[in-house]
C-alpha cells in the first residue's frame, strides 16, 4: 500500500471549494481565500476526494485546555467528497505516518456533539486531550491528540 500523501495544487482549488460547499452546514466558515492560502502554503492534502487542511506550530500554543508543543501538527478540517467510502480513513493514516517520521504528534478539534467524527477519530487512534469552546463559549468542543512522537506521554 502506498504510504504517501499528495498535497493540493492551485489548479484544484475549484474542486476543493466545491467539496467544502457540499458540506456547508459542517464547514460554514471555510472560504475560498482560506483554501487558496492553505494550498499555497503546502498545508492542504487532496487525495482520493479527501481534503485535509493542517499546519505545523512554529511555537508552543495553548488551545482550549491543552498546551501544544512547538513542532506539533494540527488538522483544521477533514472533508470527504463521498462520506463512508473509507478514503478519509486511509488518507488520515497516511498523513499521520508522514508526521510520525518527523517525530511529532497530531492534534485536532471537533464539536462535542459530532459523535460520528469523534468515533472516527477514536478508531484512528486519537485520544481526548482536552476541551475547547467556540462562539464566545456557546459551542463546546473536544481536542484530540494522536501521539506519534517518541517522547509522547500517555
Buried (B, 14 or more C-beta within 10 A) or exposed (E): EEEEBEBBEEEBBEEBBEBBEEBEEBBEEBEEEBBBEBBEEEBBBBBBBBBBBBBBBEEEBEBBEBEBBEBBBBBBBBBBBEEEEEBBBBBBBBBBEBBBEEEBBBBBBBBBEBEEBBEBBEEBBBEEBBBBEEEEEEEBBBBBBBBBBEEBEE
